[in-house]
Amino acid sequence: MKISARNQFQGNITAVHPGSVHTEIEIALGNGDTLVAMVTHSSAHSLGLTSGKSVLALVKASSMMVMTESEGYALSARNVLRGVVAQVISGPVSAEVKLDLPGGNTVFASITHEAARELGLSQGASASVVFKASAVILAVAS
């Protein structure tokens, strides 16, 4: 299967929390990296999402926000992954930021060129990507 989403994370479900409308899924990506997905009850049931199940979590690079100072901020987004900028590819309008996470995963974010400049993003700088649980798409082997 080929997918256009730049961020593809293989992991195992560590917790399933059904809510009134949606189900929250916690996923361990390995080496300490984790993320949270939010899916409908129907999707959780049809995909058989249970603790221990292996899943592929997909997030488009355009759904990622980048921040360089995360101390003291409270966010509604459930996912904040901290890492180091490995590469910034700047174009006239947008920039692609590649962030290496401590656990060995890589994250890509697509942001405006101006935002990359204002944040001072460069190789080796500390940064975080932030994204909502609802931006995560889950896939399972059939």
C-alpha angles and dihedrals in degrees: 000000000000119000131185094217106109094207114068118165125185112207149138127255111248099177141010118203115185114206131186093278109001138036121230115218122198115205130193110213094188133259092049099304114128137173139187127227128191119209135163119269088247092056092046090053097043092048092046092234107188134148111285096024118132115238140176112227116203127194126173115235089234089062091061122094119198126217132176100194115047101157114114096011123122112203134186090216108100096209124071115160116186123206149124127286107250097177143355118200108192126198130178093271109013141026133210115219120199113200124190114213122213091244092060099261123126125218128197124204128186111209136155119283089237092054092050089051094046092049091050092231113185137147111293096020119130114245142154134220118219126197138160122253088236089062091066117095116199127211130184132192112261 
